[in-house]
């Protein structure tokens, strides 16, 4: 596993986390 692979994984993990938080916020606002 190269450093480039780790960087790509971190980028995907960050995007997934941001999208998950964004959806959670939208759902929470919609249910409120």
C-alpha positions in Angstrom: 0.0 0.0 0.0 1.6 3.3 -1.1 1.1 6.7 0.4 -1.0 7.6 -2.6 -3.4 4.8 -1.8 -3.7 6.1 1.8 -4.3 9.7 0.5 -7.1 8.4 -1.8 -8.6 6.4 1.1 -8.6 9.4 3.4 -10.2 11.6 0.7 -13.0 9.0 0.1 -13.5 8.6 3.9 -13.8 12.4 4.3 -16.3 12.7 1.4 -18.3 9.8 2.8 -18.3 11.3 6.3 -19.3 14.8 5.0 -22.2 13.4 2.9 -23.4 11.2 5.8 -23.4 14.3 8.1 -25.1 16.3 5.5 -27.9 13.7 5.0 -28.3 13.4 8.7 -28.7 17.1 9.1 -31.3 17.2 6.2 -33.3 14.3 7.7 -33.2 15.9 11.2 -34.3 19.2 9.8 -37.1 17.5 7.8 -38.3 15.6 10.8 -38.2 18.5 13.2 
